[in-house]
Amino acid sequence: MPPHIRAISSHFPKKKMSNIELASELNSWTAEKIFEKTGIESRFVSDEGETAGDLAVQAASKLFDHGVVQRADIDMVILCSQSPDYFLPSTACVVHKKLGLPTTCGAFDFNLGCSGYVYGLAIAKGFVEAGVARTILLLTADTYTKYIHQSDRSVRTLFGDGAAATLIEANDSCGSIGSFVLGTDGSGVEHLIVPAGGARLPLSSQTACEIKDASGNIRSKNNLFMNGAEVFNFTVSEVPGLVQRTLERNNETIESIDYFVFHQANSYMLGHLQKKCLIPDKKFCQNMKNFGNTVSSTIPIAINESVKNGSIKGDNTICLIGFGVGYSWGGVTVELGKDFVCI
């Protein structure tokens, strides 16, 4: 049986930081300027001991608590994160234990950022069509704020923490996941990176040395670095072609798609992409205002919010476009069935 998306739930840390609070710490920017540049008014920030795994557990628990699926029915957990609880074991195994899932359930992580949700859907679809699994829990969770230096406004204004759980089931009666277009340009790895902490550059007193850049931002090699200009140039040059290839692969057009949900990077970038792709306002999602850029979870969070506000309806065909760190990108069309549930 072909797979479809049965439900999506999301979860965020308790702590929420507004632009007013952020501006009081950054000093050089006002709350209004932050919103003008990013389209973000507030973002969620995880506590010191709160991990991506914790957020993923809470997101998944909502599906069980609402009776959408039983724990015994889950036969695969796929977790996408670039902020794992440990180097090893995989965070999916930690989540598996905390959720009380059966030992017949497979579980693994994959490391990918802003295109991770589209890649996760591709992996899940492959497992279902190969007969490996019938009911899959795709979890996306990131706590990028833990990588960000407090005095680096270039990224601190953008990113927020959060998680989403997507239930994917084998079902031939409603909904569908279409064909994928995936791509990579590894020459862009240095433009969005946490340089230290892995095997290539272990943490040390040297990597912790802080440097102020030409714009006054402070960071060390232990922190997240983003070359905003290069990331923007990559995005506006690659994504319009990705959209066109995705539509062609699925025999769709701008007119036939009900709604487009891109990775929610920031409003400035999305505005450029919308114009370049010639997508009407009524078909284009911008949903980072109250969440910020939650990396791998922006697309499922945006789907949920768009269903709740009526922008997406149960029988709609939507186009999902992910892009970012890697550089990596992916696109797919999805038909949400009438039984789709958002929590």
C-alpha positions in Angstrom: 0.0 0.0 0.0 1.2 3.5 -0.7 2.0 5.8 2.3 0.2 8.9 3.3 0.6 11.5 6.1 -2.0 10.7 8.8 -1.2 13.3 11.4 1.3 16.0 12.5 1.8 17.4 16.0 4.3 19.9 17.4 5.9 20.9 20.6 8.0 23.9 21.9 10.0 24.7 25.0 8.2 26.7 27.7 10.5 29.7 27.4 9.5 32.2 24.7 11.7 35.2 23.8 10.2 38.3 22.3 12.0 40.8 20.1 11.7 43.3 22.9 13.6 41.0 25.3 16.1 40.2 22.6 16.7 43.8 21.7 17.4 44.6 25.3 20.2 42.1 25.3 21.6 42.9 21.8 21.4 46.7 22.4 22.2 47.7 18.8 18.8 46.6 17.3 15.3 47.5 18.2 12.4 45.1 18.3 10.9 46.7 15.2 14.2 46.4 13.3 14.4 42.7 14.2 10.9 42.1 12.8 11.6 44.2 9.7 14.6 42.1 8.8 13.3 38.7 9.8 9.5 38.6 9.9 9.9 37.1 13.4 8.3 38.5 16.6 9.3 35.8 19.0 10.9 32.4 19.2 11.1 29.5 21.7 14.3 28.8 23.5 15.1 25.5 25.2 16.3 25.4 28.8 19.9 24.4 29.6 19.0 20.7 30.4 16.3 20.5 27.7 17.3 18.5 24.6 16.0 17.9 21.1 15.1 14.4 22.3 13.0 15.8 25.0 11.1 18.0 22.6 10.6 15.1 20.2 9.2 12.9 23.0 6.6 15.6 23.8 5.6 16.1 20.2 5.2 12.3 19.6 3.3 11.9 22.9 0.5 14.2 21.7 -0.3 11.7 18.9 -0.7 8.9 21.4 -2.5 11.0 24.0 -5.1 12.1 21.4 -5.6 8.5 20.3 -4.4 9.0 16.7 -2.2 5.9 16.9 -1.3 3.3 19.5 2.3 2.8 20.7 2.2 -0.9 19.7 1.4 0.0 16.1 4.6 2.0 15.5 7.2 -0.1 13.7 9.8 2.6 12.8 11.1 5.8 14.3 13.1 8.1 12.1 14.6 11.2 13.9 16.1 14.1 12.1 18.3 16.4 14.2 21.5 18.4 14.1 21.5 18.8 17.9 21.4 15.2 19.1 21.3 14.3 22.8 24.6 12.3 22.4 27.2 11.5 19.8 26.1 8.0 20.5 23.7 6.3 21.0 21.3 7.7 18.5 18.7 10.0 19.9 16.0 7.9 18.3 16.9 5.1 20.6 16.6 7.4 23.6 13.2 8.6 22.4 12.1 5.0 21.7 12.7 4.1 25.4 11.0 7.2 26.7 7.9 6.7 24.6 7.7 3.0 25.6 7.6 1.7 22.0 7.8 -2.0 21.2 11.2 -3.7 20.7 9.9 -4.8 17.2 10.2 -1.1 16.3 13.3 0.1 14.4 14.8 3.4 15.3 17.6 5.6 13.9 18.7 9.2 13.4 19.8 11.1 10.4 21.7 14.4 10.5 20.2 17.1 8.2 18.9 20.6 8.7 16.4 22.7 6.8 15.8 20.1 4.0 15.5 17.3 6.6 11.7 17.0 6.6 11.5 16.4 2.9 14.3 13.9 3.1 12.6 12.2 6.1 9.4 11.8 4.0 11.4 10.3 1.2 13.0 7.8 3.6 9.6 6.9 5.2 8.0 6.5 1.8 10.8 4.1 0.7 10.4 2.0 3.8 6.7 1.7 3.3 6.9 0.9 -0.4 9.7 -1.7 0.3 7.5 -3.4 2.8 9.9 -2.7 5.7 7.4 -0.7 7.8 3.7 0.2 7.7 3.4 2.8 10.5 6.3 5.3 10.8 6.9 8.1 13.3 9.0 10.8 11.6 10.4 13.1 14.2 12.1 16.4 13.6 13.7 18.3 16.5 16.4 20.9 16.9 17.8 23.1 19.6 20.0 25.4 17.5 19.9 28.1 20.2 22.4 26.1 22.2 24.9 26.6 19.4 24.4 30.4 19.2 26.6 33.0 20.9 24.5 35.4 22.9 26.2 38.4 21.1 25.7 37.1 17.6 22.7 38.9 16.2 23.2 37.5 12.7 21.8 34.2 13.9 20.3 34.8 17.3 17.4 36.8 15.8 16.5 34.0 13.4 16.5 30.6 15.1 14.1 29.1 17.6 13.8 25.6 19.1 11.0 23.1 18.5 10.0 19.7 17.4 7.3 18.0 15.2 6.0 14.4 14.9 4.6 13.2 11.7 2.7 9.9 11.5 3.1 8.2 8.1 0.9 5.1 7.4 0.4 2.6 4.6 -3.1 3.4 3.3 -4.6 3.2 -0.2 -7.8 5.0 0.7 -6.8 8.6 1.2 -3.9 11.0 0.7 -0.6 10.4 -1.0 3.1 11.3 -0.9 4.3 12.1 -4.4 7.7 11.9 -6.2 10.8 13.6 -4.8 13.5 15.9 -6.1 16.6 15.9 -3.9 20.0 17.6 -4.3 23.2 18.6 -2.7 26.1 21.1 -3.2 28.7 20.2 -0.6 30.8 23.2 -1.6 28.6 25.3 0.6 29.4 23.4 3.9 31.5 26.3 5.3 28.7 28.9 5.0 26.4 27.4 7.6 28.4 25.4 10.2 29.3 24.8 13.8 33.1 24.3 13.2 34.1 22.7 16.4 32.8 19.7 18.4 33.2 16.9 16.0 36.1 14.6 15.2 37.7 17.0 12.7 38.0 19.8 15.3 37.4 18.7 18.9 36.4 21.2 21.5 39.3 22.9 23.2 40.3 26.1 24.9 41.4 27.3 21.5 38.1 26.7 19.8 36.4 28.5 22.6 38.3 31.8 21.8 35.8 34.5 20.9 36.2 36.8 17.9 34.3 39.9 16.9 33.5 40.1 13.2 33.3 43.3 11.0 29.6 43.7 11.9 30.2 43.5 15.6 29.0 39.9 16.1 30.8 37.8 18.6 31.3 34.0 18.3 33.8 31.2 18.7 34.4 28.1 16.7 32.1 26.3 19.2 29.2 28.5 17.9 26.9 28.5 14.9 28.3 30.5 12.0 26.2 31.6 9.0 27.4 33.5 6.0 24.0 35.1 5.3 24.9 36.6 1.9 26.2 33.3 0.5 23.2 31.3 1.9 20.8 33.9 0.4 22.6 33.7 -3.0 22.5 29.9 -3.0 18.8 29.9 -2.1 17.5 32.4 -4.7 19.6 30.7 -7.4 18.7 27.0 -6.6 15.2 27.0 -5.2 13.1 28.3 -8.2 14.6 25.5 -10.3 13.8 23.0 -7.5 10.2 24.2 -7.5 9.9 23.8 -11.2 11.5 20.3 -11.2 9.3 19.2 -8.3 6.1 20.3 -10.2 7.2 18.6 -13.4 8.1 15.4 -11.6 4.6 15.2 -10.2 2.7 16.5 -13.3 1.6 19.6 -11.4 1.7 23.3 -12.1 1.6 26.5 -10.0 -2.1 26.7 -10.8 -2.9 23.0 -9.8 -1.1 23.2 -6.4 -3.4 24.4 -3.6 -0.6 25.6 -1.3 3.2 26.0 -1.2 5.0 25.4 2.1 8.7 26.3 1.9 11.2 26.0 4.7 10.5 29.0 6.9 14.0 30.6 6.9 13.0 34.3 7.2 10.4 36.6 5.6 13.0 38.5 3.5 14.2 35.3 1.8 10.7 33.9 1.4 9.5 37.1 -0.2 12.2 36.9 -2.9 11.5 33.3 -3.6 7.8 33.8 -3.9 8.3 36.6 -6.4 10.8 34.6 -8.4 8.6 31.5 -8.5 5.5 33.6 -9.4 3.4 32.1 -6.6 0.2 34.0 -5.6 0.0 35.3 -2.0 -3.1 33.1 -1.3 -1.0 30.0 -2.1 2.2 30.9 -0.2 2.9 30.2 3.4 4.8 32.5 5.8 4.7 31.1 9.3 7.8 32.0 11.2 6.4 35.1 13.1 5.8 33.3 16.4 8.3 30.5 16.1 11.4 31.7 14.3 13.4 29.3 12.1 13.0 25.9 13.7 15.3 24.2 11.1 14.0 20.7 10.3 10.6 21.3 11.9 9.5 24.5 10.0 7.6 22.7 7.3 5.5 20.4 9.5 4.8 23.2 12.0 3.7 25.4 9.1 1.4 22.7 7.7 -0.2 22.4 11.1 -0.7 26.1 11.5 -2.0 26.4 7.9 -4.6 23.7 8.5 -5.7 25.4 11.7 -6.1 28.8 10.1 -7.9 27.3 7.0 -5.2 28.0 4.4 -4.8 24.2 3.9 -7.9 21.9 3.7 -8.1 18.1 4.1 -8.2 17.3 0.4 -5.6 19.8 -0.8 -2.4 19.1 -2.8 0.5 20.9 -1.3 4.1 21.4 -2.5 6.8 21.1 0.2 10.2 22.7 -0.5 13.2 22.4 1.9 16.6 24.0 1.5 19.6 25.1 3.6 22.6 23.8 5.5 24.7 21.4 3.5 23.9 22.9 1.0 21.0 20.5 0.7 17.5 20.8 -0.9 14.5 18.7 -1.6 10.9 19.0 -2.9 7.8 16.9 -3.0 4.1 17.2 -3.5 1.7 15.8 -0.9 -2.0 15.2 -0.9 -3.5 15.4 2.6 -6.4 13.1 3.0 -9.7 14.0 4.6 -8.7 12.0 7.7 -5.6 14.2 8.3 -5.2 15.4 11.9 -3.2 18.3 13.2 -2.4 18.6 16.9 
